[in-house]
Amino acid sequence: MSKGYPNFYDRMMKNIASYDLKSFFLFFGLDCIPYFSIANEVVDGGLNLSLLDLPVCTSKGIVNFEFQFDRDEADDRRFIRYGVQLYEKYGFPVMSVVIDFKAQEDEPFPIEISKGCVFTIYVKSLNERNPDIVLNNINDKLAINEKPLGKDLTGLKLLPFLDLDRKIELLDKATEVLFSLDKNLVGLREIKHLMRVIMFYSHQWNYEENLDRLGRWSIMVDDLSQDAVVHFGKVNRKKGREERSYEVARYMIDDGFSAEDVSKYSRLDLSIVNQLMLMK
């Protein structure tokens, strides 16, 4: 695994969850309606500050998500403390949900705090969510031009995490679905977010080939072409901005774009673009 992978995992989960809380809740089978995320800072009696992963105000109180790569007993005790602190801060019932990277199945995990007093942590397993079922649900809907559900698209964004042994294969499949999405069916905002998620996976796992595929594809999509250079220039820093601009220009020239459009989107001077066209 890549160095810093647990931190990457946390960031990705928060990004995907925060983008569409309702669909995230549905994907993990939570039967309450999320309203909005709340401040993730709590302070104990000794004024020690703790940062929670993602507390959310819902129709049934507060749901506190914790995203765990390696969970142990100390973590579970910490989650109990978070629940108490959230209750003391807001006065609402608190449900602790742990999205556990390594758990094999969903399970309520009761912990006895004292005699007759039990705190339950609800563990949700990524391994229990079958990536092939997620893909089939989406492809079946797309085949009949039916809009995928929000929880389907959330599953698509989480796809490489659902089976790490197949992460690159699943990343490829998620990319193929992205390329087949119709903005009139799922919306341009959803397509842009899915593109960024796939781009982040590709960057983390040094999958340069997929970054190039995403770059070429985004240039060809009218509503994505204007910010394609910005996105892929930032992600692929090691290639350098100038080299990326030349690559973008060559792809566009090969695909028949005008010199003015190539100059605009590659950010190369028009005279340079004209020279590249003469050299083609």
C-alpha positions in Angstrom: 0.0 0.0 0.0 1.1 3.6 -0.6 2.7 5.5 2.2 0.1 7.6 4.0 -2.7 5.4 2.7 -4.9 5.6 5.8 -4.9 9.4 5.6 -5.8 9.2 2.0 -8.6 6.8 2.8 -10.0 9.2 5.5 -9.9 12.1 3.1 -11.6 10.3 0.3 -14.4 9.0 2.5 -15.1 12.4 3.9 -15.1 13.9 0.5 -17.5 11.3 -0.9 -19.8 11.4 2.1 -20.0 15.2 2.3 -20.8 15.5 -1.4 -24.1 13.7 -1.0 -24.9 12.8 2.6 -28.3 11.3 1.8 -26.9 8.8 -0.7 -24.0 8.0 1.6 -26.5 7.1 4.4 -28.5 5.0 2.0 -25.5 3.1 0.7 -24.6 2.0 4.2 -28.2 1.2 5.2 -28.8 3.9 7.7 -32.5 4.6 8.2 -32.4 8.3 9.1 -32.4 11.5 7.1 -29.2 13.5 7.2 -29.6 17.3 7.5 -26.1 18.7 7.6 -22.7 18.1 9.0 -21.8 19.9 12.2 -18.6 21.1 13.8 -16.2 18.2 14.4 -14.5 19.6 17.5 -15.4 18.4 21.0 -13.7 19.3 24.3 -13.5 17.2 27.4 -13.6 18.4 31.1 -9.9 19.0 31.0 -10.3 21.2 27.9 -8.6 18.7 25.7 -9.6 19.1 22.1 -10.6 16.1 19.9 -11.3 16.2 16.2 -14.1 13.8 15.0 -14.2 12.5 11.4 -17.8 13.4 10.3 -20.6 14.2 12.8 -23.9 14.8 11.1 -27.2 16.1 12.4 -30.1 13.8 11.3 -33.8 13.2 11.8 -32.9 10.8 14.7 -30.2 12.9 16.5 -26.5 13.0 15.7 -24.7 10.3 13.7 -21.0 10.4 14.2 -19.0 8.7 11.4 -15.5 7.5 12.1 -13.5 6.1 9.2 -11.1 3.4 10.5 -8.2 1.7 8.7 -7.0 -0.2 11.8 -9.5 -0.4 14.6 -8.7 -1.6 18.1 -10.1 -1.5 21.6 -8.5 1.9 22.3 -10.4 3.3 19.2 -13.7 1.9 20.4 -13.2 3.5 23.8 -12.4 6.8 22.0 -15.7 6.5 20.0 -17.6 6.1 23.3 -16.0 9.3 24.6 -16.9 11.1 21.4 -20.5 10.0 21.8 -20.7 11.3 25.4 -19.0 14.6 24.4 -21.4 15.1 21.5 -24.4 14.4 23.8 -23.1 16.9 26.4 -22.5 19.5 23.7 -25.8 19.3 21.8 -28.2 17.3 24.0 -29.3 15.0 21.2 -29.2 11.2 21.0 -25.9 10.1 19.4 -25.3 7.1 17.2 -21.6 6.1 16.5 -21.0 4.5 13.1 -17.6 3.2 12.2 -16.9 2.6 8.5 -14.3 -0.2 9.0 -11.9 -0.9 6.2 -11.1 -4.4 7.4 -14.3 -5.6 9.0 -15.8 -8.6 7.2 -19.5 -7.8 7.9 -21.8 -5.2 9.3 -22.4 -5.7 13.0 -23.6 -3.8 16.1 -20.7 -3.8 18.6 -22.0 -3.4 22.1 -19.5 -2.3 24.8 -20.4 -2.4 28.5 -19.3 0.8 30.1 -20.5 -0.2 33.6 -23.0 -2.7 34.9 -26.2 -2.3 33.1 -24.8 0.5 30.9 -24.0 -0.5 27.3 -22.9 1.7 24.4 -23.3 0.3 20.9 -21.0 1.1 18.0 -22.5 0.3 14.6 -19.8 -1.1 12.4 -20.3 -0.9 8.7 -18.0 -3.1 6.5 -16.7 -2.1 3.1 -16.0 -5.7 2.4 -19.7 -6.5 2.7 -20.5 -4.2 -0.2 -20.0 -6.2 -3.4 -18.4 -4.1 -6.1 -19.8 -6.3 -8.9 -23.3 -5.7 -7.7 -22.7 -2.0 -7.6 -21.4 -2.0 -11.2 -24.3 -4.3 -12.4 -26.9 -2.0 -10.8 -25.5 1.0 -12.6 -24.9 -0.6 -16.0 -28.4 -2.1 -16.0 -29.9 1.3 -15.5 -27.7 2.9 -18.1 -28.6 0.2 -20.6 -32.2 1.3 -20.5 -31.4 5.0 -20.2 -32.6 5.1 -16.6 -30.9 7.5 -14.1 -28.8 5.6 -11.5 -29.8 6.2 -7.9 -27.7 8.4 -5.7 -26.6 5.5 -3.6 -25.5 3.7 -6.9 -23.2 6.6 -7.7 -21.9 6.7 -4.2 -21.0 3.1 -4.6 -19.3 3.8 -7.9 -17.1 6.4 -6.2 -16.2 4.0 -3.4 -15.7 1.1 -5.9 -11.9 0.6 -5.6 -12.2 0.6 -1.8 -14.7 -2.3 -1.8 -12.1 -4.8 -2.8 -8.5 -3.6 -2.5 -7.1 -6.8 -4.1 -8.9 -5.6 -7.3 -8.4 -1.9 -6.8 -6.9 -1.1 -10.2 -9.3 -3.3 -12.1 -12.2 -1.6 -10.3 -10.7 1.8 -10.9 -10.7 1.0 -14.6 -14.3 -0.1 -14.5 -15.3 3.0 -12.7 -13.5 5.1 -15.3 -15.3 3.2 -18.1 -18.7 4.0 -16.5 -17.6 7.7 -16.1 -16.9 7.8 -19.9 -20.4 6.4 -20.6 -22.4 8.8 -18.5 -24.7 11.2 -20.2 -24.7 14.7 -18.5 -28.4 15.0 -19.4 -29.1 11.8 -17.4 -27.0 12.2 -14.3 -26.0 15.9 -14.4 -22.8 17.7 -15.1 -22.1 18.3 -11.4 -22.2 14.6 -10.6 -19.9 13.8 -13.6 -17.4 16.4 -12.5 -17.3 15.0 -8.9 -16.9 11.4 -10.1 -14.1 12.5 -12.4 -12.2 14.2 -9.5 -12.7 11.1 -7.3 -11.3 8.8 -10.0 -8.5 11.3 -10.6 -7.5 11.3 -6.9 -7.4 7.4 -6.8 -5.3 7.4 -9.9 -2.9 9.9 -8.5 -2.6 8.1 -5.1 -1.8 4.8 -6.8 0.5 6.4 -9.4 -1.7 5.2 -12.2 -0.4 7.6 -14.9 -2.1 5.9 -17.8 -5.5 6.5 -16.2 -4.7 10.1 -15.6 -3.8 10.5 -19.2 -7.1 8.8 -20.2 -9.0 11.2 -18.0 -7.2 14.2 -19.4 -7.9 13.2 -23.0 -11.5 12.4 -22.3 -12.2 15.6 -20.4 -10.8 17.8 -23.1 -13.2 16.2 -25.6 -16.3 16.9 -23.4 -17.4 20.5 -24.0 -18.5 21.3 -20.4 -15.3 19.8 -19.0 -12.6 21.0 -21.4 -12.3 24.5 -19.9 -11.1 23.2 -16.5 -9.3 20.0 -17.8 -5.9 21.6 -17.9 -6.3 23.1 -14.4 -7.4 19.7 -12.9 -4.7 17.6 -14.5 -2.0 20.2 -14.1 -2.5 20.2 -10.4 -2.7 16.5 -10.0 0.3 15.6 -12.2 2.7 18.0 -10.7 5.8 15.9 -11.3 5.4 16.2 -15.1 5.5 20.0 -14.7 3.0 22.5 -16.0 4.8 23.2 -19.3 5.1 19.5 -20.3 1.4 19.0 -19.4 0.4 21.9 -21.6 2.3 20.5 -24.5 0.7 17.1 -24.0 -2.8 18.7 -23.9 -2.0 20.7 -27.1 -0.8 17.6 -29.0 -3.9 15.6 -28.0 -6.2 18.5 -29.2 -4.3 18.9 -32.4 -4.5 15.2 -33.2 -8.3 15.4 -32.6 -8.7 18.3 -35.0 -9.2 21.3 -32.7 -8.6 24.8 -34.1 -5.4 26.6 -33.2 -7.3 29.1 -31.2 -9.0 26.4 -29.1 -5.8 24.6 -28.5 -4.1 27.8 -27.4 -7.0 28.6 -25.1 -7.2 25.3 -23.3 -3.5 24.3 -23.3 -2.5 27.9 -22.3 0.2 27.9 -24.9 0.9 31.0 -27.0 -0.9 30.8 -30.4 2.4 31.1 -32.2 3.7 28.0 -30.4 0.5 26.1 -31.3 0.9 27.0 -34.9 4.4 25.7 -34.9 3.2 22.4 -33.4 0.6 22.1 -36.1 3.2 22.6 -38.8 5.4 19.9 -37.2 2.5 17.4 -37.1 
